[in-house]
Amino acid sequence: MARIITIPYAPRGVFRPFHKRTERFAAIVAHRRCGKTVACVNDMIRRAVISKQPQYRAAYVAPFLKQAKDVAWEYLKRFSQPILAEPPNESELWVKVKSASGTPSRIRIYGADNADALRGGYLDDATLDEYADMHPSVWPAIIRPMLADRQGSATFIGTPKGRNAFWEIVDRARLDDRWFQAVLRASETGILPDEELTDARRDMTPELYEQEFECSFDAAIMGAFYGREIADAEREGRIGEVTWHPELPVHSAWDLGMGDSTAIWFFQAVANQIRVVGAYEQHGQPLSHYVGVVKSKPWLEGKAYVPHDARVRELGTGRTRVEVLTELGLRVELVPGHKIMDGINAARLTLPRCWFAEGETREAVEALRQYRTEYDEKTRAYKDTPRHDWTSHYADAFRYMAMAWREMAVPEAASAKPVVKGINQYTVDEMWAEAARQRGSTRRV
């Protein structure tokens, strides 16, 4: 006789359509304290139990592994406990549950800060929680290919943080009938009492309240260093098609990660403009890889601007990264040491001069938009230090560019050194010609 097993989960009404969906992919925008993580963990458990796929694999992914453990691990253990096939693995953060296939299904916790740990396997189901805080490549480059051979499913959940990669996913789901989509606003779900929302409005800025409780993608990202400057660039049409001058060098500005990501911006300084024509980031590659990227570009190669600590000798080799890059053929220049906030202020002053090639810098510009500090509840003020996440490498490299570009600004056409004459030495024709030249030099190019 069959035994009935009850999982201690009662879905909230707003999540019932999600649990009943037939679409392969889903995107849920939900207000704070809506219960989206609990709903998605239980949805993964249900799918793992009813699946007839042998060796079913599912992954819950949060921006950071510590965050994933704090947010979802206890939920996963609690709700899967009645159907566990063996005790939870506390070191690798996975549970195995009984399934219709006859072989246990595994659900594992991951952090997008080490998304490469996912590589090499397959997935039948994936949940990406707070996708707005992940590197945009986590989905297309890592998780999406893992679903291919098993035609696996994926769910994106989160709260808005500007029009970023999560917004693009949500917008795609809105327009594509093959996607399930839900937007759960606090004013509509009825989950939080009205008096609580009223108090929250009093304690929060209007922008933050709209973002956190009303699911607004248009609210400013709180604590963002460059949000206003990037918005100005979009409004003024400075993010779009940008041409580079073949007769002028294209320089590079580097953030050199040690066992971490390395990010590079490619730019030309033309008069009072900075034409940002490309950007590149990769993880865990030798310096020769990045030099190869620079050498493969079609433009005239300029200088490579690197942080001042690149001259520190590394243990084991006894060589500096400046020496290695120079031996590999780059003309290396050190960016002077500076305080981070001084560099951030330099970047703010630099951004109004920048024109970005949209297709080549899209991910990097999004990193600048999301680069931010965090609010300190103890001091009731934003911290002086930036938050370290996927945006940091592009932001640091841009800071180095901002500190360096003024030194190599090149005018569109170099003017000859003027010859100084006394006023009585000019003929009338020369005076008219000089006046015309001066008028022409004041025109904008």
Summary of the structure (lengths in Angstrom):
residues: 445
radius of gyration: 27.1
end to end distance: 85.2
largest distance: 116.5
contacts: 1335
relative contact order: 0.10
helix: 41%
strand: 23%
